[in-house]
Amino acid sequence: MDHTLYIYNTALWTMTVMAVFVFVALYFVKAGYGMFRTKAWGWSISNKVAWVLMEAPVFIVMLWMWASNGATTALPAFLAFLLFELHYFQRSFVFPLLMKGKSRMPVAIMLMGITFNVINGVLIGKGLFSFPPSCFNEGAAFLLRPLSILGIAIFFLGMGINLHSDHVIRHLRKPGDTNHYLPSKGLYRYVTSANYFGELVEWTGFALFTTIPAAWLFVIWTAANLVPRAAAIHKRYREEFGAAVGTRKRVIPFIY
């Protein structure tokens, strides 16, 4: 096996093991941003600024990975690159501008987010451009495979759920209102963290489309970060709104 490929595979397995530990740990320690931010997490900055600084690096890293590998427009790698960049363009430069209020994010959380995002961008970029699966050799014909079509459809379904759920959250309060409300539109009728569900669906679609191990690792990490947080949010809503939460699940409709 090529030494570089060996290092790459070792990194994938190491990150997989780390994701398991993170998943367990986050059931005991709540990441201190959003409704769980406390002074114990240290210095904080504007949420809008923090989101740009946290998400933009992976957009830039993936752009660099693509450019440094010949700026290929060959399918399907180029389409996978565009899908990834579409998500992170929205997350880096659109989502923060739409934020309301004056919430803040601890710098420690932001730095952890930057670290993961950069590593994730490198691993996925390597998987797309340096160590692509043999099925990528099919070129444009790859896009006509049922799994490819399904993956793209699921990706955009997840993105739609995520964007709509963020829209619902942003419009829970009127200007100047600081009260807490239980979201109940869209998929929030079924889960208390519909935005997280959308992100899980989105990256599962991306992994189905690309078939690369790094994309599946991203799904694992997305679940490791968001599923425990969804459980914590569900518990908080139960404490705050009681019976109004009803039969809503945490993050996966009708299941969990």
C-alpha positions in Angstrom: 0.0 0.0 0.0 1.2 3.5 -0.8 2.6 5.2 2.3 0.4 8.3 1.8 -2.7 6.2 1.4 -1.7 4.2 4.6 -1.5 7.5 6.6 -4.8 8.6 5.1 -6.6 5.4 6.1 -5.0 5.6 9.6 -6.4 9.1 9.9 -9.9 7.9 9.0 -9.8 5.1 11.5 -8.4 7.4 14.2 -11.1 10.0 13.6 -13.8 7.2 13.7 -12.6 6.1 17.2 -12.5 9.7 18.4 -16.1 10.2 17.2 -17.3 7.4 19.4 -15.6 9.0 22.4 -17.1 12.4 21.5 -20.6 10.9 21.1 -20.4 9.4 24.7 -18.8 12.5 26.2 -21.5 14.9 24.9 -24.2 13.0 26.8 -22.4 14.2 29.9 -20.9 17.5 28.9 -23.1 20.0 27.0 -21.2 22.0 24.4 -21.4 25.6 25.7 -23.0 27.4 22.8 -26.6 28.5 22.1 -29.0 27.8 24.9 -26.2 26.0 26.9 -23.6 28.8 26.9 -22.2 29.6 30.3 -19.4 31.8 31.6 -17.5 28.6 32.4 -16.6 28.2 28.7 -14.6 31.4 28.9 -14.3 34.4 26.5 -17.0 34.6 23.9 -17.5 36.7 20.7 -20.4 37.6 18.5 -22.3 34.6 17.3 -22.3 36.0 13.7 -18.6 36.5 13.7 -17.9 33.2 15.3 -19.9 31.3 12.7 -18.1 32.9 9.8 -14.7 32.2 11.4 -15.7 28.6 12.2 -17.3 27.6 8.9 -15.4 29.6 6.3 -12.1 27.8 6.7 -13.5 24.5 5.4 -15.0 26.3 2.4 -11.5 27.7 1.7 -9.7 24.4 2.4 -11.9 22.5 0.0 -11.4 25.1 -2.6 -7.7 24.8 -2.2 -7.9 21.0 -2.3 -9.7 21.2 -5.6 -7.4 23.8 -7.1 -4.2 22.0 -6.0 -5.4 18.9 -7.6 -5.7 20.5 -11.0 -9.1 22.2 -10.6 -10.7 19.3 -12.3 -14.2 19.5 -13.8 -14.4 15.8 -14.3 -17.5 14.1 -13.0 -18.5 13.0 -10.4 -15.7 14.5 -8.2 -16.5 18.0 -9.5 -20.2 17.7 -8.7 -19.4 16.4 -5.2 -17.1 19.4 -4.7 -19.8 21.8 -5.7 -22.4 20.2 -3.4 -19.9 20.4 -0.5 -19.1 24.0 -1.3 -22.8 24.9 -1.7 -23.5 23.8 1.8 -20.5 25.6 3.3 -21.1 28.8 1.3 -24.5 29.0 2.8 -23.2 28.1 6.3 -20.3 30.5 6.2 -21.6 33.6 4.4 -25.4 33.4 4.4 -26.5 31.8 7.6 -24.6 34.2 9.9 -26.0 37.2 8.1 -29.6 35.9 8.7 -29.0 35.5 12.5 -31.0 37.6 14.8 -30.3 38.7 18.3 -27.0 39.4 20.1 -26.1 35.9 21.2 -22.4 34.9 21.6 -20.2 31.9 21.1 -17.3 30.9 23.3 -14.0 31.1 21.5 -13.1 27.6 22.7 -16.1 26.2 20.9 -15.2 28.2 17.8 -11.6 26.9 17.8 -12.8 23.3 18.2 -15.2 23.8 15.3 -12.4 25.2 13.1 -10.1 22.3 13.9 -12.7 19.7 13.0 -13.8 21.5 9.9 -10.3 21.8 8.5 -9.5 18.2 9.2 -12.8 17.1 7.7 -12.2 19.2 4.6 -8.8 17.7 4.0 -10.1 14.2 4.5 -13.0 14.6 2.1 -10.9 16.5 -0.4 -8.3 13.7 -0.4 -11.1 11.2 -0.8 -12.5 13.0 -3.8 -9.3 14.1 -5.6 -6.4 12.0 -4.4 -7.9 8.6 -3.5 -11.2 8.5 -5.4 -13.1 5.2 -5.6 -12.7 3.2 -8.8 -16.4 3.8 -9.7 -15.5 7.5 -10.3 -13.8 6.3 -13.5 -17.3 5.9 -14.9 -17.4 9.7 -15.4 -20.8 11.2 -16.2 -22.3 7.7 -16.3 -21.8 7.5 -12.6 -24.5 10.2 -12.2 -27.1 7.9 -13.7 -26.6 5.1 -11.2 -29.7 4.7 -8.9 -27.5 5.2 -5.8 -26.1 8.4 -7.2 -29.5 9.8 -8.0 -30.8 8.8 -4.6 -27.9 10.3 -2.9 -28.3 13.7 -4.6 -32.0 13.7 -3.9 -31.4 12.9 -0.2 -28.7 15.6 0.0 -31.1 18.3 -1.3 -34.0 17.0 0.8 -31.8 17.3 3.9 -30.6 20.8 2.9 -34.2 21.9 2.4 -35.2 20.5 5.9 -32.2 22.3 7.4 -32.9 25.6 5.8 -36.6 25.6 6.6 -35.9 24.6 10.2 -33.4 27.4 10.6 -36.0 29.8 9.2 -38.6 28.6 11.8 -36.1 29.1 14.6 -35.2 32.6 13.4 -38.9 33.7 13.4 -39.9 32.4 16.8 -39.3 35.8 18.3 -40.4 39.3 17.4 -37.8 42.1 17.6 -36.9 42.8 21.2 -38.6 39.7 22.5 -36.3 37.5 24.8 -38.8 34.8 25.7 -38.3 31.2 24.8 -40.7 29.4 22.5 -41.2 25.8 21.4 -40.8 25.5 17.6 -43.8 23.7 16.1 -43.7 24.3 12.3 -42.4 21.9 9.7 -40.6 18.9 11.1 -40.6 20.5 14.5 -44.0 18.9 14.8 -42.2 15.5 15.1 -38.8 16.3 16.6 -37.4 19.1 18.8 -34.2 19.4 16.7 -35.4 19.3 13.1 -32.5 21.4 11.9 -30.1 18.7 13.2 -32.2 16.0 11.5 -31.9 17.9 8.2 -28.1 18.0 8.5 -27.9 14.3 9.2 -30.1 13.6 6.1 -28.0 16.0 4.0 -24.6 14.4 4.7 -26.0 10.9 4.5 -27.1 11.8 0.9 -23.7 13.2 0.2 -22.1 9.9 1.4 -24.4 7.8 -0.6 -23.6 9.8 -3.7 -19.8 10.0 -3.3 -19.4 6.5 -1.7 -16.1 7.7 -0.2 -15.2 6.6 3.4 -14.4 10.2 4.5 -18.0 11.2 3.7 -19.3 8.4 5.8 -16.9 9.4 8.6 -18.5 12.9 8.3 -21.9 11.3 8.8 -20.6 9.6 11.9 -19.1 12.8 13.3 -22.3 14.7 12.5 -24.3 12.2 14.5 -21.7 12.2 17.3 -22.0 15.9 17.7 -25.7 16.5 17.1 -27.5 13.5 18.5 -26.4 14.0 22.1 -27.1 17.8 21.8 -30.5 17.0 20.4 -31.1 14.9 23.5 -30.1 17.7 25.7 -32.3 20.2 23.9 -35.2 17.8 24.2 -34.7 17.5 27.9 -34.5 21.3 28.3 -37.8 21.7 26.3 -39.4 19.1 28.5 -38.4 21.0 31.6 -39.5 24.4 30.1 -42.6 23.5 28.2 -43.7 20.2 29.8 -46.7 18.5 28.1 -46.5 20.9 25.2 -43.6 18.9 23.8 -46.1 16.0 23.4 -44.8 12.9 21.5 -42.1 14.7 19.7 -38.8 12.7 19.4 -35.4 14.2 19.8 -33.9 14.2 16.3 -35.2 11.3 14.2 -39.0 11.4 13.6 -40.9 8.5 15.3 -37.6 6.8 16.3 -35.3 8.9 18.6 
